[in-house]
Amino acid sequence: MIIKLPENAKKILDTMHKAGFEAYVVGGCVRDALLSREPGDWDITTNALPEDIKKLFKRTVDTGIEHGTVTVLMDKEGYEVTTYRIDGKYEDNRHPSEVTFTKSLTEDMRRRDFTINAMAYNEEEGLIDRFGGIEDLENKLIRCVGEPAERFSEDALRIMRAVRFSAQLDYDIEEKTKEAIKELAPTLSKISAERIQTELVKLLVSGHPEKAQVMYELGITKVILPEFDVCMETSQNNPHHMYNVGEHIIKSLGYVRNDKVLRLTMFLHDIAKPLTITTDDEGVNHFHGHAQLGEKMAHDIFRRLKFDRNTMDRVCNLIKYHDDRFPATAKNVRRTMNRVGEDEFPFLLDVKYADTMAQSEYYREEKLKNIEDSRALYENIKKEGECVSLKKLAVNGKDLIALGVTPGKQIGEVLGAMLEDVIDEPSHNTKEYLLDSEQLKKFF
C-alpha cells in the first residue's frame, strides 16, 4: 500500500533515515490516508531521542519533551516527532506517571488505543501493521490494541473516543471492547469536563450523530449526562409522537446539518420533558413548560461541561423557543425574529424542521408547510429590510432627548413601544411617523 506523504513530512523522514534513525508517520494520519480522508496532522514516531531530533533540525519546539515529543517546524508547518516509548503506570485514568523510551516500534504501538490507530508507514518499508488495523478497517470495526480493559484503565477518555470514532467512521465497536466500556464507563468521572466536552461535540458533529445512542447503551451517559438516560426511559404517549423522548432526540439529530449549535440544540431540546410530564384523563402525556425548563437545564449542563459562553447562549436561546407555535404570517414572523434574534431565526426553523421530522406523521404536512411558509416570509422581511429590532428603528434615544424626554428608564420603554408598533406595521418605521405629536402620545 502506498501513502502519498506531504513534502515536508518526507523531508523529515529522509533527514532522520540519513542520520541512521528509524522514522515513520504514525497513528490517525495513516488511518485517514488509507481511508482516502485528508489527515489533519501528520505525526511522526522514531527511535531517535528528543536531543537527537533537536540536533537534526534547525527549528524545533519542546511541545512535550517530557513524553518524548518535539515539534519540528518546516515552512510554517509543525510536525510532532515522538520517540518510541513505553508508558508507565496510569494513576489518574488519563496520564502515565512516567514514560520510558524504547528502541522498539512494536512496543510503542502496543500502547496505542485502537488497532486502526496503531499503524505506521514510511516509503522504504511501506505499511507496518502488527495489530490487525487493516483487517479492522476492512471490517469497519473499532477494536482495542491488546486487552480492552487495560487500554481503558490506562486512559478512560478512550471510552468516549471509541464511540466518537464509531460515529465519524460509521464503524461498529467490537464486542470485547464494548464489554470493557460497560465495565469501566464509571471511570469517566475522573476525566476533565473539557475533555468530555470535546469528544461529545466531535461525536455530535460527525456524519453519524445517531451513534450518540451507543453512549446510553454502554453506560457512558449515565456518567457524563444522566439527564439523557431519564429521557430514554420516558414514554411520550402522544399522537404527535412515535418514539420515547430519548429516541426522538436521537432521530432529530439526523435531520439538521452538521453544525455544532444545531446538533447540540437537538441533543438537548427535550431534555426537560421527563420533569414536566403530565397525563390527561384520556391517558395522553403532555410536557407543558419543557422548553423553558429545558433552557435552564441545558445552561446547567453547559456550565458543568465547561462550554464557551457563545455556544451556551445560542443553544439555550434556541431551546427556549423551539416549541413556540405561530401561524405563518409576516407579523408573527417579525415578532418571533424579534424574540429569538434576526440571525438566529433560520436556525430556529432548522430546529423546528428536525423536531417535526422526528415526530409521528400526525399533522406533519401542515407543520412542514408552516415552516416552509415562515422561511419564505423571513427571506422577504430580510430582503425588504423591515425593522425587527431597535438597531433598525428609525428613532433612537438621542431623538427622544432632543424632544425633552429625560434620559433614563422611560426612553427604553418608549423605544420598546415604538418597536412593537413598527413590528406590527413596518411602514410606520419613519421619524416623521414615530415623532409625530399625535403618535407620540400612544408611546408614553
N, C-alpha and C positions, 0 to 999 in steps of 0.2 A: 504494500500500500504506500502510495506517495502522497505526502502532505506538502502543499506549497507554503513555504515559510516566508515571512516578511524579510526584506533585505537586511534590516538591522539585526534581527534575530539570527540570521545566517552568519553575519559578521561576528557576532558574539560567540556563537558555537565554533566557528572556524578559528578564531583567536585562541580559544581555550584548547581546542584539539591540537593546534600547532605548538602550544606550550606543554603538551603532554597530558592534559586532563581529559576526563570524560565529561560530556555535557549533552543534555537533551532538553527539548521543550517537553513540558510535562503537565498532566492534570486536565483541567477543563478545556484548555485550548486544543489539546489533542482530540478530546471527545467532540468538541464543536466542529473542528476541521473534518473529522471523519463523517459527521452528520451534515456536512456542507452548510454549516452555520458560521457566521462571522464571529471569531473569538473576540471577546472583549479585551483580554490581556494575553500576552504570550509569556508564561512563566518558564524559567529555566532551572534545572537541577544539575548538580555537578559534584564530583568528588574533590574539587578544589576547596580549600579553606577560605574563609572570608578575606584573610590577609593576602592570599594568593590572587583572589579576584580583584582586590583593590590595586595590586601592583600591575595587573594586566591592562587595566582600563584607566584612562585619564580622569574621567568624570564619574564619580560614584557617590552614593548617599547611604549612610548606615541606617536603613529603614527598620531593620530588625536583627541587628548583628548578634544579639544575644541568642537568637534562634537560628543564626547562620545565614540571614538574608541581607544581601547588599543589592541596592538598585543601581544598575548601570545605565547611564544617560547617553543616548545617541540621537543626534539630530532632534533634540527637544522631546524625544520619546524615552520613557523609562521602562526598563525590563528588570523584574525581580529575579535575582540569581541566588539560589539557596543551596547550601551544602547538604549532601546526603546526611540524614540524621535519624536517630532513634529517640523517640520521646520517652522521658522518664514517667514516673507515676503521676497520674492526674488527680490532684487533691481537691479540685473545686468543680469537677464535671465539665471543665472547659479548657484549662491550660495545663500543660505538663509542668511539673515542679522543676524539671531540668531537661536539657536535651544533650545527647551525646552524638558527636559526629561519627559517621561510619564511611567506609570505602565501598559499601555495597549498595547498588541501585535497588536491588530486590528488597533489602531491609528497609530502605527509605520508603518504597512504595507500599510495603506491608502495613505501614501506619496510617495510610490514607483511608478516607471514609468508604467510598463505593468503587466497585470494580471499574465502572465506566470513567472514573476519575483517577484511576491508577495505571495509566498507560503513558509511555514516554516515546519520544521519536527524535532521531536525527537522520540526516541524509546518508550517512555512511552505513548505519546498521538497520535503518528502517524502523518499523514499529516494534516496540518492546511491550508485550502484553503477557504478564506472568500470572494474572489472577482471573482471566476469563472475561475481560472487558468487552472484547469484540463480540463474543458469544452473547453477552447480555445486551449489547446494542442491537444485535440481530433479533433477539427475543423480546426486546423492549421491556427490560427488567431492571429495577433498582435493587441491587444486592450489595451487602456489605463485603468488604475485604476481610476474609477470615471470619472470626466469630462475631456476629452482630452485637451480642451483649457487651463484648469487650469494646467494640468501636463506640457504642453509645455511652458506655460508662466513662470512656475517656473524654468525650465531648458530647454533652446532652443536646447541644444545638443541632447535631447531626440528625436528630429525630425529626426536627422540622425541615431540615434540608432534604431529607428523604422524600417527604410529601411535596415539597416545593419542586424538586427535580421531576417527580412524577407528574406534576401539573404542567411544568414547562415543556416536557418531552412527550407527554401523554403515554407514560410507561406505567406498568403495574409494579407494585412493591413485592418482592419475593417473600414467600410465606415465613421463612425463618426470621427474616428481617422484620416482618410485621409483628411476629410474636415478641421479639425483643423490644420493639417500640411500645407495645401494650404494657409490657412488664416495667419498662424504665421511663415511661412518659412522666411520672411524678417528679423525676429529677429535673424536668424543665423549670421547676420553681427556683432552681439555683442560677438560671441564666438571666442575664440583664434584660430589662424591658426593651431597651433599644435593639438588642439582637433579635428578640422575638418579633418586634415590630417589623424589622427589615425583612425577615423571612416571610411573615404573614403578607406583607404588601407584594413581595415578589410572586407569591403563590396566587394572590387575587388578580394581579395584572398579567398573569400568564395566559396562554392560549386555552387553558382548561381550568377555569376558576371553580368549576363544579367539583374538582378534586378536594375542595375545602371540606366536603362531607367526610373524606377519609380521616381528617383530623378528629372528627367526632367518633368515628368508628374505632379508631385506635387509642382513644382516651386522651388526646392532646388538648382538645378544647376544654376538657374538664379542669385542666391546669391553667391554661392561658386565657380562656374565655368561657367560664362556667355559665354565663348568661345564655350562650348559644345552645348548650346542652338542654336547658329547660325548653327552648324553642322546639328542639327536635322531639320533645315529649309532649307538646301541646297541640291538640287537635283543633282545627278551625271550625268544622261542623257548621258551614255557612254556604248557601247556594253560590256565592261568588268564588268559592274556593274548592279545590280538589286535592290539595296536599295539606299536611300539617304545617305549622309555622316554619319550622326549620327547613323542611323540604321545599316550601315555597321560596324561602330566601335563596337556597341553592339554585333552584330553577331560574330565579330572576337574574342571577349573576351572568348567565349566558346571553341575556338579551340587551346588555349595554356594551358599548365599545370598550376597548382596552384603555381605560382611563382610571387613574388612581382614585380620584374623588368619586366618580360614578360607581366603581366597584366597591369601595368602602361604604358608600351610601346604601347600595343594595344589600351588602352583607349585614348592615346594622339597622336597616329601615324599619323592621318589625320586631326589633329586639325587646320592646316593652309589651308585646301582645300577651305573653303569659301572665303579666302582672295586672292587666286591665280586662281580663276575660269575664264576661257575664253571660248568662244563659237565660233566654226569654221563656215565656210559657209554652212556646212551641218547640223548645229544645234547640233553638238556633243560637249559636255563640256570636257575641258582639265584642268589640275591642275599643270602646269609646275612649278617646284621650290617649291612645297608644302613641300617636305621633309626637305629642307634646312631652310625654314621659320618656319616649324614645330619644328625644333630643337631649334630655338631661342624662339618661343612662349612657348614651354614646359619648357625651362630654366626659363622663367619669372614666369610661373605658379608654378614651384617647389620652386622658391625663395619666392613667395607670401605665399605658404602654409608651408614654413619653413621645407622643406625636407632636409635630410642629403646630404652631397656633393657626396658621393659614389653612392647613388641611382640616384641622378640627373644626374651625369656624364654618368653613364651606360645607362640610359634610353634615354637621349638626343643623345648619340652616335648611338644607335640602330635606333632611329627615323631618324637621318640624312642619314643613309644608307639603310633604309628599302625598298626604291623604286629603288635601284640600280639593273640594269638587266645585266647579263653577261652569255654567253654560258658556259655550264658545261665542262670546260677543266681544266687540272691541273694548267696551267699557270694563268688562270683567278681566280681560287680559291685561289692560293697563293697570288695573288695581292690583292684580297678582304680581305684575312686574315691579310695581312699587314696593310690595311687601317682601318679595323674595330677592329682588335685585335685578336690574335690567340685564346684566351679563349672565346671571345665574338662571334666568327663566328657561332658556333652551335646555339647560341641564335638568331642570325640574320636569320638563316634558319627556326627556330621555328616561328619567326615573319612573314617571307615570307609565310610559310605554312598557318598560321591563316588568313593572309591577302587574300591569294588566295581562301581559303575555304569560305570566307565571300563575295566573288565576284560572278559574274554570271558564268555560265558554259562555257562561251566563252573562248576557248583555255585552259580550266582548266587542262585537262590531260597533255598537253605539259608543262604547268607551274609546275605541281607537279612532272613530270618526271625530269625536270631540277633541282628542289630542291633535289630530291632523289639522282640523279647522283652527284650533288655538295657535298652532305653529304658523299657519298662513297669516293669521291676524297679527301675530308677533312680528313677522317679517315685514308686513305692511306698515305697522306702527314705527318700526325702526327706519324703514325707507322714508316715511313722511317726517321723521324727526320729531314725533309727538312727545310731549313732556310727561314723564312718569316719575320724576324726582326733582328735588329742589335745585339741583345744579343746572337744570334746563328751564327753570321757571323764569319768566320774563322780568320778574321783580325780585330784588334782594333786600337785605337788611338796610343797606345804605339809602335805598329809595324810601323806605318807611321812616327812617330817622330824619330824612330831608322834609318829610311831611309833618314832623313834630312828634313822632312816636318815641317814647322814652326807651333807650336801649335796655334790653333785659328779656325776661321770660315772655312778655307779651309779643315781642317781634317774632319769636319762634312760633307762637300759637297762630298769629295772623298769617304768616307764610304757610303754615300747615293747612290752614283753612283755604287759602288760595290754591294750594296744590291740589287739594281734594276737588275743588271746583274745576280746575283745569283737566284733571284726570277724567272727570265725567264729561267734560266738553272741551276738547283740545283747542277749538277756535278762540277760547277765552284767554289763551296764553299770550296776551299783549299787554304792554304797560298801559296803553290807553284804556283798555277794559278794566284791568285789575286796580288801577289807581283812580278810576272814575269815582267821584264823590258819592254817587248813589250806590255803586257796587261795594265801595269800601265799608259801608255800614254793615253789610252782612258778614264781613270777615272779622269784625270786632265783637 
